[in-house]
């Protein structure tokens, strides 16, 4: 099941009881700076996904994104607490409880007027993307796949795989070029007896298909994946930095561009 984002009510409670301070004992780093920008990180006590620190297979996805499993840390202390030997589940829960006993009496108010609006807007946007992609693509049988429900991490993994595919294409073309050069040298040495083989290789179908079809399709898929990654990042950033006008404007531009991808991005065949 895809990783679920923290619930809005969980985020409200976390910030309200935070005192606008990192949860790590003795740390005075703010969570929200004087420009009303979120400069810390939302962290999981037991990891949101398998392979993360302190992951528990017995937790449900709802429990993983719940208030009880989240805490707010500055970046350096988030990195430090990744040491599972020093920072067990019990120690992090105790740290959070102590911090909230200290700061929870005076609730910290965070401007969330846009937070809820952005959450609704993005849910509606991804539903629209899914509809556009499935029903309005100009050439549906050649449409590049788009999973509107994918998480940031899932899209990032896809992009990483596509980069690997490009590397393999590069390696193939380099080796193919080396073979051609060897044949050219052999042709010269033999007085032209291998010219036919050289010509056939130069015009071989594999190189053409890989360069003009495989390479082009991989670039298209990577372009779509990177665009979706940026939108996924920006939607979470704007939720936590609702007054950042430049981020909201960039998000709107990327949303508009991606809606075009949903109806036009396709494979060459």
Protein Blocks (a to p, Z undefined) as FASTA:
>chain_A
ZZddddfklmmmmmmmnoopafbghiacdfbdfkopafbdcddfbdfbghiahiafkbcf
klmmmmklgccddfklmmmmmpmklmcfklmmmmmmmmmmmmmmpccdddfklmmmmmmm
mmmmmmmmmmmmmmmcfblmlcccddfkbcfklmmmmmmmmmmmmmmmmmmmmmmmmmmm
mmmmmmmmnoopammmmmmmmmpmklmmmmmmmmmmmmmmmmmmmmmmmmmmmmmmmmmm
mmlmklmmmmmmmmmmmmmmmmmgccdZZ
